[in-house]
Amino acid sequence: MSQPTDRNRLADEASPYLQQHADNPVNWQPWGEEAFERAREHDVPVFVSIGYSACHWCHVMEEESFADEETAALLNESFVPIKVDREERPDVDSTFMTVSQLVTGGGGWPLSAWCTPDGKPFYVGTYFPPEPRGNHPSFPGLCRRIADSWSDPEQRTEMERRAEQWTSSARDELESVPEPDGRSEDTDPPGSGLLDEAATTAMRSVDEEHGGFGASGPKFPMPGRVDLLLRAAARSGREELLRAATRTLDGMARGGMYDQIGGGFHRYAVDREWTIPHFEKMLYDNAELPMVYLDASRLTGDAGYDRVAAESLTFLERELRHPDGGFFSTLDARSPPPATRGGDDPEGSSERIEGAFYAWTPEEVDAVLEEPAASIARSRYGIEPGGNFERGTTVPTLATSVAELADEYDRSEAGIEEVLLESRTALFEAREERPRTARDEKVLASWNGRAISAFAAAGTVLGESYADLAADALEFCREHLYDAETDRLDRRWLDGDVAGPGYLDDYAFLARGAFDVYSTTGDVDALAFALDLAEALVDDFYDPDAGTIYFTRDPDTNPDEAAGDGTLFARPQEFTDRSTPSSLGIAAETLAVLDGFRTDDRFRSIAETVVGTHADRIRASPLEHVSLVRAAERVASGGIEVTIAADETPAEWRQTLGDRYLPGAIVARRPPTEDGLDEWLDRLGLEDAPPVWKGCDAEGDEPTVYVCEGFVCSPPETDLDTAFEWLADRE
């Protein structure tokens, strides 16, 4: 019998991750109906391998197994092998990851799944070594056993039965919603008290010594949990909540998970102390974390948090920004070693080593700096003989405080800080000469939406130049990924090639980013774009009968644009916050926010329905559903709204807004006069002023502010501090 596939078909795919595997001897196929049809035709299982371009263990498995001729022959003869970029196909990743978590209790990348020809998995795992290792079977041995079992009618029947059970369970998890008559009848809004309850639950797993959640590694940043601790601390005054949040932020900022030389965060730390990271740098981490650090600065007054946020955003601008404004996706974890460690080919033909770009030896520091700056820098960053990482190298951390260095070297703290600033600049410039990590230059609508929100937030706190970068990225996405005639948003742009359609996270995250640009800059076009995206989101993803918003379009009503094909066994909902926030939570919250800019209550009604549908799920585990908790709270309370009627927001008002911690508050700018507002209404296609602007004219010629909370508003004020005093008096 001939092989089910005749060649590797990834050369025609634009995805950098798929391109990385285009030269494998494995006959990889892209995800699609054609690949599954081949499996049905040849009556063989499908092997699905899911990963992304910056994934370290994906690279390891490729080098050990997928580049091996013998292993490739085994895959080609007995399976239809499919390679999936999880960043381009989050729907595929979500469904298979759900199976993995239900069956094994965990997941990760590379995600490996063996499926029936109908795409139903019967065996799942992550990384498999080429030889048996501990409890892990060898990848070739596992493939042989699965192929043999498939050829045995009795064993195949068992495999198919297992596949039906697993996919049924996953479908129930991903698709199910309560029947209308079975939904919670609790009269309290699902947002009442849930934030405080989630914060209390989070405290049970807080590492009191090093910060973060859990008593061992690996440790993930979990910015949503830190945010809820900050919110709950501000609301309740409980010092232990604030200490837990700041201990986590401090631990990450001092450790090796933060790039002490160049700024920006790595993916996560492998140890409890935040010292050794997994070195890939993701756009979404460096969008989510700066927003939390900016809020921590506002709440605590610690300007060090502003510095971390600014450096992380500067990293994004420097290393992940397209010249026209959009942001690329990731930087790889690996690169060839520098010449000081035997690297001899800057073009990248030498071995690529994890962390090689970021780690240091004492000799490398000494080659850049003179004494005593070299000794001060080595002590500050913990760079010692033997190191804390592989091959005798050190991942820099803030190992010694400025005060300790001042005592040791008999200098003022200001003098030490000056030496460190100059040294860090010199080390950064020297590091720039090293062979670089690879960059995945996909521009994803969803991740750009989060970056846009981060830069917009920084525009309020750190200065208008950040807001300009947010606006540029928004315009890039609107120009390259959005079709205004059809209201269609595509997911990915890569060097002129566009792939789509977009998923719920693309619409929800970018809509929120567009709104945040409007809120920061007063650009009504950004607001119009947010409203257009929200309208399309509702039309394409909201199911009024189920009372929920799905991650993909309805395959029955949108057969050409549902998920690209009919092979996926479930239509997922994204309930929980993972590496990025829950798209369902962000969608519901964004609809609730944007409802104030409509003259009907459609958006609010949908947001209420969604949080009501999932009220029991949210109440049962609020910590796992942080974004949905915030959405439920927004629906229940209405949040804080600051409406400013002015041609230009006064500088002192911008300073006040940048300094004050108002979690979840929105700033709604508008022209000062009715005539000016009429022009905006024409731009938005509205016949009447929406609630957030209605009756909020300027007092005379002076900028005027109205502060609202819980659907109650202050009188018009020409002094922002006075308006906030009204807000404080309500607490």
N, C-alpha and C positions, 0 to 999 in steps of 0.2 A: 504493500500500500504506500502511496506517495505521502510525503510530508504534508501536513495541513497548511503550512505556509512556505513560500518559496524564497523570501528575502526579507531583510530588515527594511521596513518602510518609514523609518523615522527621519530620513534625510529631507523629506518634503515638509516636515513640521517646523514651525517657527520657534517653539518653546526651547529656551536654552537647556532645560533639563532633558528634554527628549533628544536634542542635538548631542548632548553628552553621551548618549547611548546609540547614536546613529551608526557608529563604526563597530559596535559589538557583533560578534558572530551569532548572537541570538537573533532570530528572525522576529524582532519586535514589531508589533502592530500598534497603531494608535487606537484609543478607545473608540468604538463605533460598531454599528450593526454589521458591517462587513466582516469584522474579526469574529464575531459570534456566529455568523452564518458559516464561516469556514469551520468553526468547531462543530457545529451541527452536521455539516456535510461530511466531515471526517470522523464524527462520533468520538471526539477527544475532549478532555477537560480544558479549561482556560486558566492560565496562570496570570494574575493581575499583580503588577508591582507598582506601588504608588510612592512617590517621593517628590523632592524639589531640588533645585540646582545647588543650594548651599548646604544640603544635608550631608553631614560627615559620614554617617554610617551607610548612607546610600552610595557614596563614593567607594567605601570599603567593600561593600557587597558587589559592586560592579567589578572592581579590580580582582576580587577573589573568585567570583563565580561567573558573572556575565561576560567577562573578557576571556574566560577559559574555554578553549575549543571543545573539550570533552563535555563539559557541563552544558555548553550551548547546544551541542548535538543532541543531548538528552532532552533538553527543552523543546528543540525544534521537531524532534521525532514524535514526542508524546503529548504535546500541548500546543495550544495557540497562546503565545506569550504576548501580553499587552502591557505597555508602559504608560503610566498616567502621571502628568504634572499636577499635583494636588492644588497648586496655586491657580491653574487655569480651569481645573474641574473640581471645585470644592464640593459639588453635589456628589460626585463619585466617591471622593475621599470621605465625606460625612457618612454615607451609607455603609461603606465597608469598615470605617473606623467604629461605627456603632456596633456592628457585628463583633469586631475584635474585643471591644470593651465588655459586651454582654457575655461573650464566651470565655475570654481569658482574664478579664478584670483589668486589662490595660491595653495600651496601643502605642504607636509611635511610627517613625519613619526610618527606613523603608517599611511600608506596610505590604505584606505578602499574603495573597489570597488565592486559593485554588477553587475554581467554580465549575458548576455544570455548564454545558453549552448555552443555557438560558441565563447565565450570569448570576447564579445563586451560589454563594460560597459554602463549601463544606469543610474547609481547613484554612485557618488563618494564623498569622504570626507576624513577626517584624523582621529583624535581621537574623539570618541563618549563616553560620560559618561554613567553610568548605570541608572541614573535618569535624567530627563530633567534639563538643566542648562543654563539659559540665552536663547540664540538663538539656542542652541544645543539640538536636540532631544535625547532621551535616545536610547541607542543601542538596547535593546530588543524591545522597541516600534517601532523603525525604521524597524527592521527585520520583525516584525509582519505585518506592513503595506505593506512592499515590497512583502512578501509572499502572503498576501491577494490580492494585486493588480495583481500579476502574475496569480492567479487562476481565475481572471475575464478576459474573452476573450477580452472585449473592452479595458480594461486598459493594458492588455498585448500587444495588438497591438500598443498602444501608447508608451509603454516601448521599444518595438523592433524598432519602428520608431526612437525614441530618440537615441537608441544605434547605429543605422546606421548613423545618422547625426553626432554624436560625433566621432565615429571612422573614418568617412570620413574626418572630419575636422582635426583630429589628424594625419591621414595618409598624408593628404596634407602638414601639418606642418613638419612631420618627413621625408617624402620620396621625396617630390617634388623638382625638379630642373628645371631651365628654359630650354625651348627647344633651341637647338643650334642656331636657327635663331632668338630667342627672347632674347638672352643674351646680356649683355651690350656691346655697341659699343664704349664706352668711350676709347679714345686712351691712356689716362694716366694709368699707372699701378695702380692697386687697392691699393697698399701700399703707394702711394704718399700722404703725408700730413695727413694720417688717424690717426697716433699715436698722433699728436698734436691736432687733432680734438677730439679724444677720451678723451684726458687729459682735454681739455676745457669743455667737457660735464661732466666729472667726478667732476670738480670743482663746478658745480652747486649744487651738493648734499653734498659737504664736510661739516662736522661739524667743524666750525672754533674754537670752544672752546675745544672739547674733542677729535677731530680727528675721522676718520672713515667717513662713508657715511650715511646720514640720520640724522634727528633731534631728533630721539627717539630710544628706543630699540624695538626689539632686534638688536644687531649689530654683523655682521659677519666680519671676517678678510679681505676677498677679496684681497689676495696678488697680483693677476693679476692687479688690479687697482692701487695698490701702486707702482708696478713695472712700469707701464706705466707713472705714475707721475714722478718717478725718471728719466726715459729715456727722457721724454719730458723736464724736468727741465735741464738735462745735455745738451740737444741739443739746447734749446732756451735761457737758462740763466734766465728764469722767476722764481724769488725767491718765488712767491706765490705757484708755483707747488711744489717746494722743501719743503716749510713749511707745505703744506697739507700732503705730504708723511711722513715727520718726525713727525708731530703732531700725525698722526695715529699710526706710529710705537711706539712712546713714550707712547701714551695712552694705547695701548695694553700691552706694557712691564711693565707699572706701575700698571696696574689694576689687578683684580682678574682673568681675563681670562688667564693670565700667572701665572703659578704655582711658586709663589715667594720662596717657600721652596725647591722644588725638580726640578724646571725647566720644560720646555715644556708648550704647549698651550692646553687649553680646547677648546671645539668646537666653542662656540660663547658666547657673553655676552647678558644677557636679558635686560640690561639697557644702557642708553646713555653713562654713564661714564666708561664703561668696568669693573664694579665692581663685579657683580655676574655672574658667567658663567653657562652655561649648562656643567656639569662637565666631560662628556665623553672626552677621549683623543683619537684622531684619528692619525693613521700613516701619512695620507696625509697632514693634517694641519702642523704636525711637520716635514714635508719635504718641503712643499711650503714656509712656513714662514721663516725658516732659510736662504733660498736662497735670499729672499728679504732683510733680515737684513744684510747679508754679502755684498750685493750690496750697501746698504745704508752706511755701514761703509766705503766702498771704495770711495763713492762719497763725503761723508762729513768729513771723517777722524775721526769719533766718534767711539772709540774703545768699547763703551758700546753696540753698535749693534753687534759687534763680540761676546761679552759675552753672549748676549741673544741667538744668533745662536749656540754657543758652548754648552751652557747649555741645549738647546732643543735637540741637537743631542746626547748629553750625556744621556739625558732621554731616547731617543730611544735605545741607546746601552744598557742601564741598564735594561729597563723594557719591551721592545718590540723586542728584538733580540733573535733569535734562536741561540743556541750554535754554530751551523755550519754556521751561517752567514745571513740567511734570516730574514725578519722582520715580526712580527705578526701585526694584523690589528688594534685592539682597546683595550682600557681599559674602563670598565663600569663606569657609573656615580655614582653608588650606592655601598655601603658596609655596614656591620653591624657597629654600633657606637662603639667607643673605650670604654674600661672599665670605663673611667672617666665620660662617659655619659650614663652609664647603660648597655653597651654592655657586655654580660656575656658568649658569646660563640664564641671564635675565629674561630671555624670551619664554621661559617656562618649560623647557624640555627636561629639566632635572626633576627629581622626586618632589612631590608636593606634600608638605608637612603641615599638620594642624597647628595653628598658633604661631607658625614661623615668623609671620610679619609682625606680631605683637610682642613676642617675648624678647628678653635681653639677657646678656651675660655681663658681669662686672667689666670685662675687658672691652666690650662694645661701648659701655658708658665712658670708660676712661679714654677711648679713642676719640670721643666727641667733646668731652669737657676737660678743662684743666682743674687742678686742685685750688682751693678746697671745694669748688662747685661739684666735682665728680663725687667726692665722698658724701657731700650733703645730699646729692640726688640719689646715690645708691642707698643711703640710709632712709631717706624719705620713701622710696619706692620698694624697699626690701630686696634690693638686687644684690645677692650674696653668692659666693662660690657654692656650687652644688645646686643652687636654685630651688624653686618650689614646683617646677614643672619638668617636662621631659627633656632629656639630653643635656641636663645641667643648666637649663635656662630658667628665667624667672618671669612670671606674669606680674607686672607692676601692681602694687597695692599701696595704699597710704599706710605704710607700716610704722612710721614715726611721726609724731605730731610736730607742728611748727614750734610749739613751746619747748618741747624736748630738744629739738635741734638748736634753738636759740640758747638754751642752757649749755649744751654740749660744746658749741662753737663760740660761746661768749659773744653773741651778737643779739641785736634787737630782733623781735619777731618780724618787724617790717623789713629789716635787712635780709633775714632768711627768706621771706616771701619774694623779695626782689631777685635773689639768687635762684630760687626755684622757678620763677617765671621765665627768666632768661634760659635756664637749663632745660626746662620743658620745651621751650621753643626750639632750642638747638637739637634736642633729641628727636623732636617731631620732624624737623627738616632732614636729619640724618635718616630717619625711618622712611621718609618719602623716597629715598633712593633705593630701597629694597625692592625685590620682585613683589608685585602686588597680588592680592587675592582677586579671583575672578568676580565679575559683577554680572548679575542677572538683570538685563535691561528691559524687562517687561514693565510697562506702566499699567498697573491694575487700578480700576476705578475705585474699588472698595478701599484698598490701602491708601490710595491718594486722598480719599475722603477723610480718613483719620489724620493724615499728615496735614491736610488743609485746616482741620479743626485745631490741631496743635499750634500751627503757625498763627492762626487767627487769635488763639488764646494768648500767645506770646506777644502779639501785636498790642493787646490791651495792657499787658504787664510790663513788657520789656521795650516796646517802641514800635513805631509805625513800619519800620523796614521789614519786620516779620510779617505784618499784615499784607505788605506788598507781595511777599513770596507766596502767601496763601492765595491771594487773588490771581497771581500768575499761574499757579498750579491748577486752580479752578478753571481758568480760561483754557489751559491746555486740555483738560479733560472734556470741556464743553466742545472744543474745536475738533478733537480727534476721536472722541468716543461717543458723542451724542448726536442723534439725528432729530432735529427739532420738528421736522415734518411728521415723523411717525412717533415721536416721544420715545424712541428706542435708545437705550444706553447699552453699549457693548462693554465687555469686561476688560479686554486687554488690548493694548497698543504696543507694538514692538517694531521699531524702525520702519514705520509706515504700514505694517501689517496689523490688521484688526481682527480680533476673534470675539465672538459673542454668541448669543445675547448675554446681557448681564444677569446676575443673580440678585437675590434680595439684598445681600450685603453691599453690592455695588450701588443700588438705588438708595438704600437707607443711609449708608455712610457718606455718600457724596451729597445727598440732600442735606444732611446735617452739616457737612463741611460748607456747603454753599450758604446755608443759613448763618453759620458762624462768621463767614466773611461779611455778610450783610450786617450782622450785629456789631462787628468791630469797625467796619468802614462806612456804614450807611449806604452801601451800593445797592440800589433797588433792583438792578439787573441780577445780582446774586440772589436776592430774595425771590425774584420771579423764577429763576432756575430751580431753586429749592422747591417751590410750589409745583412747578411742572414735573419734577422728578417724583414728588410725593403723590401727585395725581396718577402718574404712570404706575407707581408702586401699588397703589390701591387697585387700579384696573387690572393689573397683571398677576398680582400675588395674593390678594385678599380673597378669601372664600367666605362669603356671608353666611352660607349654610353651616359651615363648620365653625365660624366665628374665630378664624385664625388667619395668619399670614404665613404662607409657605415659603420655603427657600427657593423653589423653582416655580415656573409657570405651570398652569394646569395642562397636562399633556392632551387632554380631550378637547379643550377649546383652543389650544395653541400648539397643534401637532408639529408645526415647523420650527417652533421656537421654545419648546418646553424644556428640553435639556440636551438638545442636539441629536437625540436618537431615542428609541424606545426600549433600550436595553437595561435601564436602571430599575431595580426592583422595588423602589420606594420613592415617594415624594416627601423629602425631609422637611422638618421644621427645626430651627436652630434655637433651642431653649437656653442652653447654658453658655456662660462665658468661658472661652478657652484661651487660645493665644490672642484672639481678638474678641471684642465684646459680642454678645448674642445679637445677631442681626434682627431677630424678632423683637428683642428689647429696644434696640436703637430705633427700629421702625416705629414701634408704638409710641415711644417717647417723642420722636420727631413729629409724628402726626399730632400729638397733643400740643406740642409747642407751636406748630404751624397753624393750628386751628384758629388761633387768635388773629390770623391774617386772612381769614375767609369770612364771608358774610353768612354762611350757613354753618351748621355744626357737624358736617359730615366727618371730618377728620377726628374730631373729639369723640364722636359716637363710635367710630371704628376702634379707636384706642381703648375706649371703655369696654367695648365688646371683647377685644383681645385679652386684656388683663382679667376680665371677668371669666372668660373661657378657661384661662389657665390659673385662676385664683387658688385652687386647691394645690396645684403643683407648686406655685410660688410660696404659699404658706407652709407647705410641707418641708421645703428646703430652700429658704431664702438666700443662703450663702452661695448656693450653686447657681442662683439666678439673679445675680446682682443687677444686670441691666434691666431685667424685667421688674425687679423691685423698684428701681429708679423710675421706670415708666409708670408703674402702678401708683407711686407716690405723686408723680406729676399729675396724673389723672385725678387722684383724690384731692390734692391740695391746690392745684392750679399753679403752684410755684410762685416765684418772685419775678415780676416784670418791671423793668425800668424803661419808661417811654420818655424819649428826649425829643422835644420839638425845637429844632435849631438848624440854621444853615451849617454851622460848624460847632462841634462839641468843644466847649472851652477847655483849654489845656489843663486847668486845675481839676476839672471834672474827670478828664481822662486819667489823671494821676489818682484821683480818689477811687475810680472804678478799678484801676490796676492794683491798688493797695488793699481793697476790701475783699474779704473772703465771703462770697455769696454763692454757695454751691448750687448749681442748677439754674441760677438766675439768668434771664435773657435781657438783653438790651435792645429795645425796639426804637430805632431812630426814625424820624419823619420830618418833612419840611415844616417850618414854623407856621405857615399860613394855609388857609383853605385852598387858595389858588395853587400853591405849590403842591399840596396834597392831591389835588385833582389830577395833576400831571402824573403823579405816581399811580393813582387809581387807574388812569387810562393805560399806563404801562402794564398793570397787572390784570386788566380786563375786568375791573370791578366797578359797579355802578354806585356803590356806597362805601363809606369808610368801614373797615373791619373793626372789631371791638378794641383791639390794642391801640388803635389810633383815634377812634371816634371821640370827638369832644376834647381832644388833647392838644389844643392850639397853644401857641406861645402867648405869654402874658406881655402885651406890648411888643417892644422890639428886643426883649431879653430872652435868651435861652431858658426854656422851661422844662421841668422834669415832673413826671408823675410816677410814683412808686406804688405798685400793687402787689398784694399777697393774699392768697386765699380768696380771690375774686372780689377783694375790697381794695380801693385805691385812696392814696393820699390826695389832699388838695393840691392844686398846681403850686409849684415852688420854683423860685428863681435861684435858690441856693441848694445844691445837691446834699450838703451835710444836713440841712434842715429836713429834707425829705427822708434821709436815712434815719434821722432821729425819730420820725413818725414810725418807721419800720421797727426800730428798736423798742419803742414804747408798746408795740403789739406783742412782744415776746413775753 
